[in-house]
Structure formats: structure tokens, C-alpha cells
Amino acid sequence: MLDEKQIALLKDAQLKAIDNKSLTKEQLALIYANNWFNIWVPKSLSGGEYNLVDGLILLEELAYWDAGFAWTVTLCSGANMFAGFIEPNTAISLFANPKICLGGSGASSGKAKQEGDNYIITGYWKYATGSPHLTHFTLNAEVISENNEVILENGEPLILSFLVPRDQVLVHYDWDSFGLECTASHSFSVDQVKVPGNFGFSLDLNTNKSPLYSIPFLPFAELTLLMNYIGMYRRFLDLLEKLFIQKSKDSNLKTDSFGAQFKMIDERRNVLIERMSFFMEISAEIWTNCTTGKLGGNEMLFWEVTKESKLFVAEIREKVSSMFPLAGINGAQKNNELNIVFRNLFTASQHRLLNIME
């Protein structure tokens, strides 16, 4: 889905973004020009409103060329999808800005005290991907009314999501990972910040009729993150194969083992192709059910997404771990792309959503 010029820009900017520990202005310009932060936003709000399959294919391809860039697009476009859960007039106003970018945390680590039609929010949250270019931070907070928790019928406290404008947020520049450096996933906090009631929303109540919002956020998030792992794994296999080819041409090296190594790459690439096809078929069926109103047919598919995506991510981690030593000293070089992909993949694998141990 990318042209040669776009690919060249991604390749050229990768090391600079790693050094900067944030996306470059060229990368951001590419995102804005293609409206990639808004792939899951309705066309009525100037979004791309991609169907599920096309959006996933795009994210996988971006991850193949630059996982840090793709991770940022994935998380920020996933947050911009909240457009379909925000009060409609508020969404129209916010998304009139072509550079709107939401992002933040799904953890409920704050309090939101009701005060008339407003909320006074205090709390601290970790890992807001894309912090330097977010226009609004998203967060979850426990609602407090008249100094008491608001308790639901099931006995659980009421937790709502909120948007907070950037100028009311304190960013803690603490993202110092060994991979995905350019995602700039810093912590942030707010202290007694007043936000209007229409900046609160719930992911259980969509306000837009687009089929996109017929998909529960959890399986949607699982699929979008999975595409990042698949793209990284595909790139790792291709780079390792390229290294094997280079080594096989060295007359000073024994070539006996290269046949087995090429066979291993082929076998693992074939498995990857099969799994990618499997997930695309599930995604296509989910999307068809959403567009035809057969939402009840998705429940088993959602369960399949959760189970199979976690298993495949675990398999990817295992295979990459076993293959990485075959890269030799090349793989140990910080600016070697094999090393970059390895670091990105294992940093991404710490995200709890698809961690098999959770």
C-alpha cells in the first residue's frame, strides 16, 4: 500500500527518529499528508474510515519498514478512533483540526470529581505513545461524586475515559527503552485539571453509526497490535535471509550450514504467510458481519482473535530469540537494522495486551 517515495522516507528517517527519541518532522508530515492518524475515523469527520482489513494491511506494511513509526501510527490512530464515542458535536469540533492526535493510557490511575457539568481530574499515567505530538491526552479515571465513589449495579466503581488538552498536561519525559525509542511513550500527569463533561466518554457507548464502532475495542486493539508483530517478524526473516546470502558468498566461510538456514527461513516464512491469511480471513468475516448487521456472529471470532493472536506473538518471540544468534556480530551492531528490529520486537512484546503470561 506504500509507494517507493514513502518507503524511502521511512528508511531514511528511521535512525534519526531513534536518535531523537521521537518522530521526525518529515515522518509527521508523511502521516498528516496521508491522514494515517485518522484511518479509523469516520469520513463524516474527515477521516479515512478504512475497512478493517485494509487498515490492518496498512499497519503491517508500516511495521515492516519501521516498527517505531508503525507503533506510533497504530496507537494514535487507535486513540483517534475514540471519535466515534465522543459527544457528536464535540467530535466535529475536535476533528476539524487535520493534525488532531489523541493518545494516552488505558489504565485507571486517576480520580475525576464531578463538579456541576465539569470534572476535576487528578492522576498519573504511564506510556502515552506519541507524547510530543499529541493534541489531547486520553485517560481513564474513577468518578467521584460528592466525595464518594460512584458505584455501578455490579458493585464496581464507575470509570470513564476523558480527553485533556495538551496544555493542561504535565509530560514526564521518562521513556528510555532499548527499542521503539521514537514512540516517545512518556508518562504524564494532571493535577486538579477542570475538563467539561462533554470531554468524558465511555467505550461501551458509541455515538457514531459507522461499522467501525460495532467492533468491541479489545479485539480491535489486539488485531492492530498483532499487525505490528507480524510486520516486524516478516522484516526480521527477510533481513536474516539477506545476511545469509551475503555470508554464503564469502569463500572463507563454510557453506555446509547455509542450506539448512535457508530452509528454516522458508519454513518460518510459510508459517507466517499462513497465519497472516488466517487473521485476514477472520478480520474479513468480522467486518462483513459488522456491515451486514450480523454482530452476534462475531463473538466466537473475537475469542479466536484473542487466543490465536497471543499464541502467535509468543511463537514470534520464541522464533526470533532462537534465530538472533545466527546473525553473529552483525546483529549486535546498534545501527544494524536486524538489531533495530530485534529491539523493537522485544520492547513491543512487553505490552500486556498480547502477552501470553497475562
Residue pairs with C-beta under 8 A, 6 or more apart in sequence:
1 54
1 57
1 58
1 61
2 10
2 61
2 62
2 65
6 30
6 34
7 65
9 26
9 27
9 30
10 27
10 30
10 62
10 65
10 66
10 69
11 65
11 66
12 26
13 24
13 26
13 27
13 66
13 69
14 66
14 68
14 69
14 337
14 340
15 335
16 24
17 23
17 24
17 27
17 66
17 68
17 69
17 181
17 182
18 68
18 181
18 182
18 340
20 182
21 175
21 176
21 181
21 182
21 184
22 132
22 133
22 182
22 184
23 31
23 69
23 72
23 130
23 132
23 133
23 182
23 184
27 69
27 182
28 133
30 36
31 37
31 73
32 98
32 99
35 46
35 47
35 48
35 98
36 48
36 58
36 62
36 73
36 77
37 73
37 76
37 77
37 80
37 100
37 101
38 45
38 46
38 47
38 48
38 77
38 80
38 95
38 100
39 47
39 48
39 49
39 50
39 55
39 58
39 77
40 47
40 48
40 49
40 50
40 55
40 77
40 78
40 80
40 81
40 212
41 47
41 48
41 49
41 80
41 81
41 83
41 84
41 95
42 49
42 83
42 84
42 208
42 210
42 212
43 49
44 208
45 83
45 91
45 92
45 95
46 95
46 96
46 98
47 80
47 83
47 95
49 210
49 212
50 58
51 287
52 212
52 215
52 220
52 223
52 283
52 284
52 286
52 287
52 290
53 280
53 283
53 284
53 287
55 77
55 224
56 223
56 224
56 227
56 279
56 280
56 283
57 227
57 280
59 70
59 73
59 74
59 224
59 227
59 228
59 231
60 227
60 228
60 230
60 231
60 234
60 276
61 231
62 69
62 70
62 73
62 231
63 70
63 71
63 74
63 227
63 228
63 229
63 230
63 231
63 232
63 235
64 231
64 232
64 234
64 235
65 231
65 235
67 180
67 228
67 231
67 232
67 235
67 341
67 344
67 345
67 348
68 179
68 180
68 181
68 182
68 183
68 344
69 182
70 228
70 231
71 129
71 180
71 183
71 228
71 344
71 348
72 129
72 130
72 182
72 183
72 184
74 224
74 225
74 227
74 228
75 103
75 129
75 130
75 183
76 101
76 102
76 103
76 129
76 130
76 134
77 224
78 220
78 221
78 224
79 101
79 102
79 103
79 104
79 138
80 100
80 101
80 102
81 212
81 217
81 220
82 102
82 138
82 161
82 163
82 201
82 203
83 91
83 94
83 95
83 208
84 91
84 206
84 207
84 208
84 210
84 212
84 213
85 161
85 201
85 202
85 203
85 205
85 206
85 207
85 208
85 213
86 94
86 163
86 198
86 199
86 201
86 207
87 198
87 201
87 207
88 207
88 208
89 198
90 198
90 199
91 207
91 208
94 100
94 136
94 163
97 135
99 135
100 135
100 136
101 130
101 133
101 134
101 135
101 136
102 134
102 135
102 136
102 137
102 138
102 163
103 128
103 129
103 130
103 131
103 134
103 137
103 138
104 125
104 128
104 134
104 137
104 138
104 139
104 188
105 125
105 126
105 127
105 128
105 138
105 139
105 140
105 188
106 140
107 125
107 126
107 140
108 140
108 141
108 142
108 159
109 123
109 124
109 125
109 126
109 139
109 140
109 141
110 121
110 122
110 123
110 124
110 125
110 139
110 140
110 141
110 142
110 190
111 121
111 122
111 123
111 141
111 142
111 144
112 119
112 120
112 121
112 141
112 142
112 143
112 144
112 160
112 162
112 200
113 119
113 120
113 121
113 143
113 144
113 145
113 147
114 143
114 144
114 145
114 146
114 150
115 194
117 196
117 197
118 194
118 195
118 196
118 197
119 141
119 143
119 162
119 194
119 195
119 197
119 199
119 200
120 192
120 193
120 194
121 139
121 141
121 162
121 164
121 190
121 192
121 193
121 194
121 195
122 190
122 191
122 192
122 193
123 139
123 141
123 189
123 190
124 187
124 188
124 189
125 137
125 139
125 187
125 188
125 189
126 187
127 175
127 185
127 186
127 187
128 134
128 137
128 171
128 185
128 186
128 187
128 188
129 183
129 184
129 185
130 183
130 184
130 185
131 171
131 173
131 175
131 184
131 185
131 186
131 188
132 184
134 166
135 165
135 166
136 163
136 164
136 165
136 166
137 163
137 164
137 166
137 169
137 188
137 190
138 161
138 162
138 163
138 164
139 161
139 162
139 164
139 190
140 159
140 160
140 161
140 162
141 159
141 160
141 162
142 149
142 157
142 158
142 159
143 149
143 150
143 157
143 158
143 159
143 160
144 150
149 157
149 158
150 157
150 158
151 157
151 158
152 158
160 200
160 201
160 202
161 200
161 201
161 202
161 203
162 195
162 199
162 200
162 201
163 195
163 199
163 201
164 190
164 193
164 195
164 199
168 190
168 193
168 195
169 188
169 189
169 190
169 193
170 188
170 189
170 190
170 191
171 186
171 187
171 188
172 186
172 187
172 188
172 189
173 186
174 186
174 187
175 181
175 183
175 184
175 185
175 186
175 187
177 185
177 347
178 343
178 346
178 347
179 340
179 342
179 343
179 344
179 345
179 346
179 347
179 348
180 343
180 344
180 347
180 348
201 207
203 217
206 213
206 214
211 287
211 290
211 291
212 290
214 290
214 295
215 286
215 290
215 298
216 302
218 302
218 306
219 286
219 301
219 302
219 305
219 306
221 353
222 305
222 306
222 309
222 353
222 354
223 279
223 283
223 305
223 309
225 309
225 348
225 351
225 353
225 354
226 279
226 309
226 312
226 313
226 354
228 348
229 312
229 313
229 316
229 345
229 348
229 349
229 354
230 272
230 275
230 276
230 279
230 312
230 316
232 316
232 341
232 344
232 345
232 348
233 272
233 316
233 319
233 320
233 345
234 269
234 272
235 337
235 341
236 320
236 323
236 338
236 341
236 342
236 345
237 265
237 268
237 269
237 272
239 337
239 338
239 341
240 265
240 323
240 326
240 327
240 338
241 262
241 265
243 327
243 330
243 338
244 258
244 261
244 262
244 265
244 326
247 253
247 258
248 255
248 258
261 326
264 323
268 319
275 312
278 308
279 305
279 308
279 309
282 301
282 304
282 305
285 297
285 301
286 298
286 301
286 302
286 305
288 294
289 295
289 297
289 298
289 301
290 298
309 354
310 354
310 355
310 356
311 356
313 349
313 354
313 355
313 356
314 356
316 345
317 345
317 346
317 349
320 342
320 345
320 346
324 331
324 338
324 342
325 331
327 338
330 336
330 338
331 338
331 339
331 342
332 339
333 339
349 355
352 358
